[in-house]
Amino acid sequence: MSTSQPSANISPGPFWALVSPIGRIGREPYWLCFGLIWIVIGIAIRLWWISSAEVLTPETVTPSAFVESNPLFPILFFVLQWFELAIVIKRLQDIGQTGFFALLIFVPVLNILMVLFLGFVPSQAEPNRHGPLPNSYWRKR
């Protein structure tokens, strides 16, 4: 006989941390995930920079030149943007807010402030509607 009472999955894993917007994520995994995202972005930009045939100056660097240099870059950045959105949603849920506020990461300047703010605000110690503890989510048995 199955019960409909929720139980906690305490250690969902790295795939959940990057892909799923469901649950709660603490400050340490939040910063680790963002570190990984920023490293991947840095590697992509570095590869583009060293593969450029011309001398790059601020005047010659354009988004279209970046996209034309490798057609996989836009796909990579779309995937990384999803990862960022999922992480921010879980972090907002961890502090007891709605994930709707994650849309602020698409507003220039506010995105940087939001990422920094969420990285320093402490988690709610008690269970909330998104999970029993940080780095978890409610699951039905």
N, C-alpha and C positions, 0 to 999 in steps of 0.2 A: 504494500500500500504506500503510495507516494504522498508526501505532504507538500503543501504549497508554501510552507514557511521558507523565507529566503535564508541562505547560508552564505558564508564568506569564502571567497577564493582569495587567499592572502597573497599569493605570489603568481600573478598572471603571466609575466614574462616580457621580454623586450619587444616582441612582435606586437603585443597588446599595447605597450607603451607608445609605440610610434604610429600605429594604424588606427586603433579604436578610439572613438571619442567617449566611450562609456566607462564610467568609474571615476576614481580619484587617483591623483599622483602627487607624491610628496615633493619637497624642494630639491633633494639630492638627485633623484632620477630625472626631475625636470631639467636641472642644469646639465646633467650628463647627456640627455637627449638633445638639448640645444647645442651642446658642444659638438656632438656628432654631426648635426645638421650644418653647423658653421664650418667644420672641417671639410665636409663634402663640398660645400659651396666654394670654399677657398681653393680646394684642389681643382675644381672645374674652372674657376677663373684663372688660376695659374696655368693650366693646360692651354686655355684659350690665349692667354697673354704670350706664352712662349711659342705658340704655333702661328702667331700673326706674322704675316710677311712684311708688313710695313712697321715703321716706328710709330708707336702709339703715343699720342698726346691727349690731353683732355678734350681737345677740339675734335679729334678723329674717333674717339670712342663713342659709339652710338649703340643703342639697343639693337638696331637692325643689323649692324656689323657683327655683333655678338651672336645673334640668332643665326645669321647666314654662315658663320664659321663652323658650326656643327649642329645639324638638325636635331640631335638628341638633347641638347641643352635645355630647350623649352620643356621637354617632357620631364627631365630631371628636376627642374625648378618647380614644375607643377606638383610632382610627387613630394618634393621637400616642403612645399607650401601646405599640402595636406597633412604631412607629419606635424608641422608647426601648429596648424589649426587643431588637430586632435590633442596635442600636448597641452595647449592653452585651454581648451575646453575642459579637460580633466583637471587641470590645476584650478580653474575657476570653481569647478564642482567640489574640489577638495576644501576650498575655503568657504563653501556654503553659498556660492553665487550661481546664477544660471549661466549655462554655456553660451547663451546668446551674446553676452558681452565679448566673446572671442572675436566677433566681427570687427572689433576695434583694431585688430592687428592688420587690417587692410587699409587703415588710415595712416598716411605718412606722419612721422614723428610720434604719434600716439602709439604706434606699434613698438617702438623701442622702449618707450616709457612703460607700456603694458607688460612687456617681457620682463623688464627689470623689477617692476612692482610685484608681479606674481612670483618672481624668484625669491623675494625676501619676506613676503607675508607668511606667517606660520599657518600650518594646517589646523583644521578643527580637530580637537582631541576626541570628540564623541562621534558616534556614527551619524551620518546624515542620509538623505534619501538616495544618494549616489553610491554609497558604499559604507562598510563598517569601519574601515580604517584607511589612512592614506595608502596608496599603491594597491588598491583592491576595488572590487565592485560586487554588488549583490548578485547572487546566482540562485536560481531555483533548483532544487534537487530533482 
